[in-house]
Amino acid sequence: AAGSTPIEHLDRSGLERLAPGSNHQGVILATSPLPLWDLEHWLENHTGADQILVIVDCIEDPHNLGAITRSASACGAAGVLFPKDRTAPLSPTAIKAAAGATEYIDLIQVTNLARSIVRLQEAGFWVAALDAEGEKTLWEADLTGRIALVIGNEGDGVRRLVREKCDFLLSIPISG
């Protein structure tokens, strides 16, 4: 109901105590944690023939994690899958960088990325690593059906073990 959300007015020092060092822009919202799916539950609820899933491998910068989540949502992906370890946390920085996308896309947290890729393949997904060595570009590839795209670390790309589990490699052409 309208007006049911409690609002507390604070001065700048009060906001700084709640969110030290953050760029809060004068507003802070306290919410419950984002719901995280486990892979099996997500697969049970996503049985459609056309699904796009984005997988992140060792993304270190929370801004990048947020930007990837925002882009995945904007492109119609059903979810973003990320490992519990070796990835930037879903911190307020990542959520802010996602610009609202975390409310519209499923977030799937897994323990082991390589095993999760095999499980996705068993569920009918083709898995492609985005890698400069890809034989085809992302624009040339057939991305219909159940497809998962793996995005690697900012400096090192997709880890070798994860890349080896993928069905194929795709490059993203960069000009300039």
N, C-alpha and C positions, 0 to 999 in steps of 0.2 A: 504494500500500500504506500501511497505517496507520503513522504515525511517519516517513514519508519526507519530510515537509516540515521543512526546517531551522528551528529556533526559536532566536532570540538574545534573551537577557534583558538589558535595558538600564535604567539609572536614568533619571529624568526628564530630566536634561541630555543624555543620549544620544539620547532620543526627540526632544528639541527640536532637536538637530543634524540629525537625519534629516528632520524636518518642521517647520521653523521657522515660528512664528506660526500653526500650524494647531491646531484643536481635535481632537487625536488621541485623546483619552480613554484614553490609556495603551496603545494598540495601534496598530501600523502593519503593513500587509501590503504587501510588494513583489510586484507582478505584472507580467506582460507587458502591453504596450499593448492596448487594446480593439481587436478587429477592426472595421475600417471597410469597408463595401461601396461599390463604385462603382455608379452607377445602372443601367448596362447589365447588369452581373452580377446585381444584385438582381432586375431585371425577368425575366431568364432563369430565375431560381429561384423566382419568385412569379407563377405563371400562373393561379392560381385565380380563379374568378368573383367571389368575395367577399374583398376586401382593404381594409383601412383603413390609410392612411399618414398620418402627421402631419408637416407641413412647418413648420419654424420660420424666420421671416424677421427677422433682425437682433435676436434676443434678446440682450441685453447682460449680464444678471446670471446668473452660473453657477448660482446657487440656482434661478432660474426655469427654466433649461435642464434641470436635474435634475428639478425638479417636473413639467415637461411630459413628460419621458421616463417618469417614474414613472406619471403619469396615463395616458399613451398605452398603456403596457404593461398597466396595470390594466384598461383598456377594451378590450383585445384587439387593439390595432393591431399590424400586422406590422412596422412600422418607423418610425423618426424620420429625416427627411431634413433636412439643414442645409447651408448654404453654408460653404465653407472659410474665407471671410473674412466680416466683419461679423456674426459670431455669437460668443457667449461660448465659450471653448475647453472641451473635455471634460476639465476639470481635476479634481483630487481633490475640490474643492468641489462641482462639478456631479455627479460620480459618487457622492459621499456623499449629496447631496440626492436622488438618484434611488433611494436605499435598495435597491440590488440590481437595479433594473430594467434597467440596462445589460447585465446578463448574460442577459436574457430577450427582448430586442427588438433587431432589426437596426438598426444605425446607419449611415446612408447619407450620405456626404459628397460634395458636388458643387461644381463651380467656379462655375457660373452658374445661379442659381435660376430665372430666367425661362425659359431654354432647357430646364431640367429639367422644368418644368411642361408645356411643349409636348410633350416626350418622353413624359411620363406620359399625357397626353391621347392621343397616338398609340398608346399601349399599352392604351387603353380605360378610363383613369381619368377620372372627373369631378372637377374641382378646385374647391373652395369656399374662399373667403377668409372668415375670421371677422372681421366688421366691423360696427360699430354701425349702418351704413346698410343692412344686409341686409334683403331683403324678407320673408324667413321667418326664424323662430328656428331654432336648432339642433335643438330638440325637434320642430318641425313638418316638418322636411326628411326626404326619403326618402334614407336613408344606406345603402341596400343596393347591392350590386355592388362595383365598384372605385371607391373614393372617397379623395380626399386632402383634408385640412383644413389650411389655412394659418393659422398663428398669428403675428401681427405683434409688432413691437417694443413694449416696455412703455409708452412714451409716445406714439409716433407711429403705432402699428398697422402694418398691411401696407403696404409701399411701393407707390406708384402703379403702377409698371411691373409689379410682381408681381400686384397686384390686377387690372390690365387683362388679364392672361393667364388669369385664373381664369374658370371657366364661370359662376359665380354667387357671391353674397355671402350669408352667414348671420350673424345676430346671436345673441349670447348674452344672454338677458334677465337684467338685474341688478335686484334689488329692494333698497330701503333705501339 
